Amino acid sequence: MLLIPHSRYRRILQVCMLLAGLVGVCYVCTHYLRGAITWPGPAISHQLTLAAGLLGLAAGVAYGHTPHSYTLPVGVIFYAGLLAVSGAIVVQTGGVGSPYAPLWIVVATLAAIFDIWGVIVVAAVVHGYIAWALHQGDITMQHLLTAGIMAETPLLFSYMTWVIGQNPLSYDPDLAHLNKKIAHEYNKSDTVLQAIDDGVMLINKTGVITLMNPAAEQITGWPSESAVGQHFGAVLRLQDDTGTMLADNHNPVYAALDSLQPSHDSCPLLTRTESTVELDIAVAPLDDTAREGVIIIFRDITRERAENRQQSEFISTASHEMRTPVASIEGYLGLALNPATASLDARARQYIDKAHAAAEHLGRLFQDLLDVTKADDGRLQSKPVVVDVVAFVRDIVGGLQGKAAAKGLRLIYRPDGGEAVAGTTIVSPVLYAHVDRDHLREVVDNLVENAIKYTPQGQVEVDVAVDAEDHIIIIIKDSGIGIPAEDLPHLFQKFYRVDNSDTREIGGTGLGLYLCRRLVESMNGRIWVDSTYRQGSTFYVELRRLSHNKAIILQEEAMQVARSKLASASTQATLQRDHTPGAITTGQLASPSNLLPGTPAPVLAPAPVPQPAQPSRAAPQPGGLARQPAGASKIV
């Protein structure tokens, strides 16, 4: 398909409006000013004047409002109208000798806007008319030369102006082919942009919108004519969950412009009509330096979010209602297995053992479903405290040694130098993080359990290290079945499970890793995986590291809050006791009238004030694991 630049398309519309104006002036002069001025030619008919006026009016409406992909068909229609109106005026007012022949000449000079094909089509039409007029006797042989000059001269001038003058590639076959190929690719890209349902917006490095597709217009409520040239912040008014406009440091567009890295987010958008839609938005630089700006791709996920909320509400309600009877079943099965409450033969105990294990699994499933719905709804409560990550992970790994041993696996904790042996002195680093203990325990416990579950033989290694950017990295590495490369991008999605011959016999719901990701994200961390199929996997959890001094400050603040709560609770208990009828108040207890004769008055010693724990560990060495920081020795 031939590509028509907007500048050439607009030139056709401009000539349409010019023709309408000139015909209107001629009409007024010939019909209303005939006595006042001397007009050299015959009058133009009412019908042709009306046709020229309508053509000019339509051109004015289309000017600036035609999508680029429609410039060719619309341009052809308008140019055909120009040819018809101007040709009819010339024929009606005298043919070759018409005083309005210059109108035809102006119109004919536009033929090459459609490249050589436009010239060929117009030449064929004109020469066909001349032959027909000659046959009918409307043109004599004496006027044939004049008619030929009027037909050929503007077309030749058009070709020289629009093809040779504007397209020097026409004479180089290779470059001409390249030019057509580029035009073809441009048309394909433009067609895709017009057809896709996702909104697409291009902005330059200063944030000004340079392109906007129809889907973006529909989602934002802004027509491209109004949006292009504006700063993106006036069109993409992104909000947080509270309805407040996103700050620049949380805006994914600014993040991509500043970091030169792709960014992704989901947030509400305030449209031009002040309605709110939920957006999934992705931003990526157009080049490594963002000199060309960034591309913004977004889609409306309002209905998807509503459906997810309904699904989450159903799952939460169903899980909550079913967890109670399952807990009862598990409890009664536990009583049946207790030798103090029931006596069973070996076969019955085996059956009940399996039923008890299934009930425990079902209970964990319901708990996972509840945790997932809380994470999706933003109801996960985080209570961050200062945690020594090395010691914390050591406790989790120690609790899972039994499961590893039952499968014949070695479970190694690297900060201890290998497998811990009771009674030995271990020198390990102290790495602090400000995180929720329960969330971190669930993440590490899940990852280590998965490593044990999916490792038929060999070992599982757990390490805690520090990267170059001073982040704490928890590493869980196994020698298990590994993960196929095509499954890695989907591994942390909800309900996603790797489905192959190695995993079908291993139970799972596809919720564990998704929940791990949400919990890690709630602690401002990051989780990812490296894996080679049939060779093993390595999971990484990245957390922000606290300096030693910051950790001490946060611990002291937590102590002060705890002391305040304790003092407040003590005061309330005292007031409640003092106001209880018949109770002996503190003052009455110390009064001599309330003591037995000869009994000395009691001395009420003040309650000891808890002192803050003094840190006994030295600050960790930055830049990596320090295996022997001062004061970090522990006895296992």
ZAMARGU-4260 file (C-alpha; in steps of 0.2 Angstrom, whole numbers, plus 5000, padded with zeros to 4 digits):
<rodrens>
0) 5000/5000/5000 | 5006/5017/4995 | 5011/5028/5010 | 5005/5046/5009 | 5013/5058/5021
5) 5001/5069/5031 | 5008/5085/5023 | 5003/5079/5006 | 4986/5073/5012 | 4983/5090/5019
10) 4988/5098/5003 | 4974/5089/4994 | 4962/5095/5007 | 4969/5113/5006 | 4966/5113/4987
15) 4948/5107/4990 | 4945/5122/5002 | 4953/5133/4989 | 4942/5127/4975 | 4927/5129/4985
20) 4932/5147/4989 | 4936/5152/4971 | 4920/5144/4964 | 4910/5153/4977 | 4918/5170/4972
25) 4914/5166/4954 | 4896/5161/4958 | 4893/5177/4967 | 4901/5188/4954 | 4891/5180/4939
30) 4874/5180/4948 | 4874/5195/4960 | 4887/5207/4953 | 4885/5205/4935 | 4879/5223/4933
35) 4893/5230/4944 | 4908/5222/4937 | 4912/5214/4920 | 4915/5196/4921 | 4924/5187/4907
40) 4916/5170/4907 | 4899/5162/4909 | 4891/5158/4926 | 4894/5142/4935 | 4878/5132/4939
45) 4870/5131/4956 | 4873/5112/4956 | 4892/5113/4953 | 4894/5128/4966 | 4885/5117/4979
50) 4896/5102/4975 | 4911/5113/4977 | 4905/5120/4993 | 4901/5103/5001 | 4918/5096/4995
55) 4927/5111/5004 | 4916/5109/5019 | 4920/5090/5020 | 4939/5094/5018 | 4938/5106/5032
60) 4931/5093/5044 | 4943/5080/5039 | 4958/5092/5041 | 4968/5086/5056 | 4955/5072/5061
65) 4960/5058/5049 | 4970/5044/5056 | 4986/5041/5047 | 4981/5023/5041 | 4966/5031/5032
70) 4975/5045/5023 | 4976/5035/5007 | 4958/5030/5004 | 4952/5047/5010 | 4964/5056/5000
75) 4959/5047/4984 | 4941/5051/4988 | 4944/5070/4990 | 4955/5070/4974 | 4942/5061/4964
80) 4930/5075/4970 | 4942/5088/4964 | 4944/5081/4947 | 4925/5079/4945 | 4921/5096/4950
85) 4935/5106/4941 | 4932/5095/4925 | 4914/5098/4925 | 4916/5117/4927 | 4928/5117/4913
90) 4917/5107/4901 | 4901/5116/4906 | 4909/5133/4903 | 4917/5131/4886 | 4929/5116/4886
95) 4946/5120/4880 | 4942/5139/4879 | 4934/5140/4896 | 4940/5154/4907 | 4940/5142/4922
100) 4953/5131/4914 | 4966/5136/4927 | 4956/5127/4941 | 4959/5111/4931 | 4977/5115/4930
105) 4979/5117/4949 | 4970/5101/4952 | 4980/5091/4939 | 4997/5097/4947 | 4992/5086/4963
110) 4991/5070/4953 | 5008/5064/4957 | 5005/5065/4976 | 4999/5047/4973 | 5016/5043/4964
115) 5017/5039/4946 | 5001/5029/4947 | 4991/5045/4950 | 4999/5053/4935 | 4995/5038/4924
120) 4976/5037/4930 | 4973/5055/4928 | 4982/5055/4910 | 4971/5040/4905 | 4955/5049/4911
125) 4959/5066/4902 | 4965/5058/4886 | 4949/5047/4886 | 4939/5062/4887 | 4948/5071/4873
130) 4946/5057/4862 | 4927/5056/4866 | 4925/5075/4863 | 4934/5074/4847 | 4923/5060/4841
135) 4908/5069/4846 | 4914/5085/4838 | 4915/5095/4854 | 4934/5098/4850 | 4940/5102/4833
140) 4957/5098/4826 | 4962/5116/4828 | 4959/5114/4847 | 4967/5097/4849 | 4985/5105/4852
145) 4978/5116/4865 | 4969/5102/4873 | 4985/5091/4873 | 4995/5105/4881 | 4982/5108/4895
150) 4982/5090/4898 | 5000/5086/4898 | 5008/5101/4905 | 5001/5101/4923 | 5004/5082/4924
155) 5022/5083/4919 | 5024/5098/4931 | 5016/5087/4945 | 5028/5072/4941 | 5043/5084/4942
160) 5037/5092/4958 | 5030/5077/4969 | 5040/5062/4962 | 5057/5068/4956 | 5059/5084/4967
165) 5053/5075/4983 | 5058/5057/4980 | 5077/5056/4974 | 5076/5038/4978 | 5066/5035/4962
170) 5081/5033/4951 | 5091/5020/4962 | 5082/5003/4961 | 5090/4997/4978 | 5086/5012/4987
175) 5068/5013/4980 | 5065/4995/4985 | 5072/4999/5003 | 5060/5014/5004 | 5045/5004/4999
180) 5050/4991/5011 | 5051/5004/5025 | 5035/5011/5020 | 5027/4993/5020 | 5034/4990/5038
185) 5028/5007/5044 | 5011/5003/5038 | 5011/4986/5046 | 5016/4994/5063 | 5003/5007/5061
190) 4990/4994/5057 | 4995/4984/5073 | 4994/5000/5084 | 4977/5004/5077 | 4970/4986/5080
195) 4977/4980/5097 | 4966/4982/5113 | 4981/4988/5124 | 4984/5007/5125 | 5001/5012/5117
200) 5009/5029/5121 | 5025/5036/5115 | 5033/5050/5125 | 5050/5059/5122 | 5064/5061/5135
205) 5055/5077/5142 | 5039/5067/5145 | 5029/5075/5130 | 5017/5063/5121 | 5021/5060/5103
210) 5010/5046/5098 | 4994/5038/5105 | 4984/5024/5098 | 4965/5022/5098 | 4965/5010/5113
215) 4974/5023/5123 | 4961/5036/5118 | 4947/5025/5124 | 4955/5020/5141 | 4961/5038/5145
220) 4946/5047/5138 | 4958/5059/5129 | 4958/5060/5109 | 4975/5059/5102 | 4973/5077/5094
225) 4971/5084/5112 | 4984/5073/5120 | 4998/5073/5108 | 5010/5088/5113 | 5005/5087/5131
230) 5015/5081/5146 | 5010/5063/5150 | 5006/5068/5168 | 4991/5077/5162 | 4984/5062/5153
235) 4990/5047/5163 | 4985/5053/5180 | 4990/5038/5190 | 4985/5036/5208 | 4988/5024/5223
240) 4976/5013/5232 | 4970/5028/5243 | 4966/5039/5228 | 4981/5050/5230 | 4991/5055/5214
245) 5007/5044/5213 | 5023/5053/5218 | 5036/5055/5205 | 5047/5042/5214 | 5033/5029/5213
250) 5028/5033/5195 | 5033/5019/5183 | 5035/5031/5169 | 5048/5042/5179 | 5056/5026/5185
255) 5060/5020/5167 | 5065/5038/5162 | 5077/5039/5176 | 5084/5022/5178 | 5084/5018/5159
260) 5077/5001/5164 | 5059/4994/5160 | 5047/4996/5174 | 5030/4988/5178 | 5016/4992/5190
265) 4997/4991/5193 | 4988/5006/5199 | 4972/5016/5196 | 4970/5029/5183 | 4959/5045/5184
270) 4952/5047/5166 | 4947/5063/5158 | 4929/5061/5164 | 4935/5059/5182 | 4931/5040/5182
275) 4943/5028/5189 | 4950/5012/5180 | 4962/5000/5186 | 4978/4999/5174 | 4992/4986/5172
280) 5006/4997/5165 | 5023/4993/5158 | 5036/5006/5153 | 5052/5003/5143 | 5065/5015/5135
285) 5066/5015/5116 | 5085/5015/5117 | 5099/5013/5130 | 5100/5032/5133 | 5081/5036/5132
290) 5085/5049/5120 | 5071/5044/5109 | 5060/5043/5125 | 5050/5028/5132 | 5035/5017/5126
295) 5020/5015/5138 | 5009/5000/5136 | 4994/4999/5147 | 4978/4989/5148 | 4961/4991/5158
300) 4961/4977/5171 | 4946/4984/5181 | 4934/4969/5177 | 4949/4957/5180 | 4952/4965/5197
305) 4933/4964/5201 | 4933/4945/5196 | 4948/4942/5206 | 4941/4950/5222 | 4925/4940/5220
310) 4936/4924/5218 | 4946/4929/5233 | 4931/4932/5244 | 4924/4915/5239 | 4940/4906/5242
315) 4942/4915/5259 | 4925/4911/5265 | 4925/4893/5259 | 4942/4890/5267 | 4937/4898/5283
320) 4921/4888/5284 | 4930/4871/5280 | 4945/4874/5291 | 4935/4872/5307 | 4928/4854/5303
325) 4945/4849/5296 | 4953/4854/5312 | 4941/4844/5322 | 4944/4829/5311 | 4963/4831/5313
330) 4960/4833/5332 | 4950/4817/5334 | 4962/4807/5323 | 4976/4813/5334 | 4966/4807/5349
335) 4964/4790/5341 | 4982/4789/5338 | 4986/4793/5356 | 4990/4777/5366 | 4983/4785/5382
340) 4966/4788/5374 | 4964/4774/5362 | 4971/4757/5358 | 4973/4751/5340 | 4980/4737/5331
345) 4994/4739/5318 | 4983/4739/5303 | 4970/4752/5310 | 4985/4763/5316 | 4992/4763/5298
350) 4975/4768/5291 | 4972/4782/5304 | 4990/4788/5301 | 4987/4791/5283 | 4970/4799/5287
355) 4979/4810/5299 | 4992/4815/5287 | 4979/4819/5274 | 4969/4830/5286 | 4985/4839/5290
360) 4988/4842/5272 | 4971/4848/5269 | 4972/4860/5284 | 4989/4867/5277 | 4980/4869/5260
365) 4966/4879/5268 | 4978/4890/5277 | 4988/4893/5261 | 4972/4898/5252 | 4968/4910/5266
370) 4985/4918/5266 | 4984/4920/5247 | 4968/4929/5248 | 4974/4940/5262 | 4990/4944/5251
375) 4979/4948/5235 | 4967/4959/5245 | 4981/4969/5254 | 4976/4962/5271 | 4993/4954/5275
380) 4998/4962/5292 | 5017/4965/5293 | 5025/4968/5310 | 5043/4971/5306 | 5056/4968/5320
385) 5075/4967/5320 | 5080/4950/5315 | 5098/4942/5315 | 5095/4933/5299 | 5109/4921/5301
390) 5103/4914/5317 | 5085/4915/5312 | 5088/4904/5297 | 5099/4892/5307 | 5084/4888/5318
395) 5073/4885/5303 | 5086/4874/5295 | 5089/4864/5311 | 5070/4861/5313 | 5070/4853/5295
400) 5085/4841/5298 | 5074/4827/5302 | 5064/4828/5286 | 5081/4829/5276 | 5088/4814/5286
405) 5072/4804/5283 | 5075/4805/5264 | 5093/4802/5266 | 5098/4819/5261 | 5112/4830/5268
410) 5105/4847/5274 | 5120/4859/5275 | 5120/4877/5283 | 5135/4886/5275 | 5137/4900/5288
415) 5141/4886/5301 | 5154/4879/5289 | 5144/4864/5285 | 5133/4852/5296 | 5133/4858/5314
420) 5139/4846/5327 | 5132/4848/5345 | 5145/4855/5357 | 5156/4864/5344 | 5160/4882/5343
425) 5153/4891/5328 | 5159/4908/5322 | 5146/4915/5311 | 5142/4933/5305 | 5128/4944/5312
430) 5117/4951/5298 | 5102/4962/5303 | 5086/4965/5294 | 5070/4973/5298 | 5057/4961/5293
435) 5041/4951/5299 | 5048/4936/5308 | 5032/4925/5303 | 5033/4930/5285 | 5052/4927/5284
440) 5050/4910/5293 | 5036/4905/5281 | 5046/4909/5266 | 5062/4901/5271 | 5053/4886/5278
445) 5043/4884/5262 | 5059/4885/5251 | 5069/4873/5261 | 5055/4861/5262 | 5052/4862/5243
450) 5071/4859/5240 | 5070/4843/5251 | 5054/4838/5242 | 5061/4839/5225 | 5078/4832/5228
455) 5078/4813/5227 | 5096/4811/5232 | 5111/4822/5236 | 5111/4837/5247 | 5102/4854/5250
460) 5113/4869/5255 | 5107/4885/5263 | 5118/4900/5264 | 5116/4918/5270 | 5128/4931/5261
465) 5129/4949/5257 | 5130/4955/5239 | 5140/4970/5232 | 5125/4982/5236 | 5125/4977/5254
470) 5109/4967/5253 | 5106/4951/5263 | 5104/4936/5251 | 5097/4920/5257 | 5102/4906/5245
475) 5094/4888/5245 | 5102/4877/5233 | 5098/4859/5229 | 5104/4845/5218 | 5086/4839/5214
480) 5076/4837/5198 | 5077/4855/5192 | 5065/4866/5183 | 5063/4867/5164 | 5067/4883/5156
485) 5050/4886/5149 | 5042/4885/5166 | 5054/4897/5175 | 5045/4913/5169 | 5028/4907/5177
490) 5035/4899/5193 | 5029/4912/5205 | 5012/4914/5197 | 4997/4908/5207 | 4991/4890/5205
495) 5006/4887/5193 | 5014/4870/5194 | 5027/4862/5183 | 5019/4847/5175 | 5030/4833/5169
500) 5034/4815/5174 | 5046/4821/5188 | 5033/4831/5197 | 5016/4822/5195 | 5020/4810/5209
505) 5024/4825/5221 | 5010/4834/5229 | 5007/4852/5228 | 4994/4866/5225 | 5005/4879/5215
510) 5002/4892/5229 | 5018/4890/5239 | 5030/4900/5228 | 5016/4913/5224 | 5014/4916/5242
515) 5033/4917/5245 | 5034/4930/5232 | 5020/4940/5240 | 5027/4939/5257 | 5045/4944/5251
520) 5038/4959/5242 | 5028/4964/5257 | 5045/4965/5266 | 5052/4976/5252 | 5063/4961/5246
525) 5065/4951/5230 | 5064/4933/5225 | 5071/4924/5210 | 5077/4907/5204 | 5091/4899/5193
530) 5088/4881/5188 | 5095/4868/5176 | 5083/4854/5172 | 5088/4838/5180 | 5103/4846/5188
535) 5095/4856/5202 | 5089/4873/5207 | 5095/4888/5217 | 5082/4900/5225 | 5087/4918/5231
540) 5079/4929/5243 | 5085/4947/5244 | 5082/4958/5259 | 5087/4975/5264 | 5102/4975/5277
545) 5102/4985/5293 | 5118/4992/5299 | 5123/4987/5317 | 5119/5005/5324 | 5102/5006/5316
550) 5098/4989/5322 | 5102/4994/5340 | 5092/5010/5338 | 5076/5000/5332 | 5078/4987/5346
555) 5079/5001/5359 | 5063/5009/5352 | 5054/4993/5352 | 5059/4991/5370 | 5053/5008/5375
560) 5036/5004/5366 | 5035/4987/5376 | 5039/4996/5392 | 5025/5009/5389 | 5013/4996/5385
565) 5018/4986/5401 | 5016/5002/5412 | 4999/5006/5404 | 4993/4988/5407 | 4999/4989/5425
570) 4991/5005/5428 | 4974/4999/5421 | 4975/4983/5432 | 4979/4994/5447 | 4964/5005/5444
575) 4953/4990/5441 | 4958/4982/5457 | 4956/4998/5467 | 4939/5001/5461 | 4933/4983/5464
580) 4921/4982/5479 | 4929/4974/5494 | 4946/4975/5487 | 4960/4982/5498 | 4969/4997/5490
585) 4987/5000/5490 | 4985/5014/5502 | 4974/5004/5514 | 4987/4990/5514 | 5000/5002/5520
590) 4988/5009/5534 | 4992/5004/5552 | 4973/5002/5555 | 4973/4988/5542 | 4987/4978/5550
595) 4986/4965/5564 | 4993/4970/5581 | 5012/4968/5581 | 5013/4966/5563 | 5026/4977/5555
600) 5021/4988/5540 | 5026/4980/5524 | 5039/4988/5513 | 5034/4989/5495 | 5049/4988/5484
605) 5048/4996/5467 | 5046/4984/5453 | 5063/4982/5443 | 5063/4991/5427 | 5068/4980/5412
610) 5085/4985/5405 | 5088/4985/5386 | 5098/4970/5380 | 5116/4975/5377 | 5122/4969/5360
615) 5136/4956/5362 | 5139/4955/5343 | 5150/4966/5332 | 5144/4974/5316 | 5145/4963/5301
620) 5159/4966/5289 | 5152/4974/5273 | 5154/4967/5256 | 5152/4949/5260 | 5151/4936/5273
625) 5163/4939/5288 | 5165/4922/5295 | 5174/4928/5311 | 5167/4945/5317 | 5171/4949/5335
630) 5158/4943/5347 | 5149/4933/5335 | 5154/4915/5342 | 5139/4904/5346 | 5139/4887/5355
635) 5128/4874/5347
</rodrens>
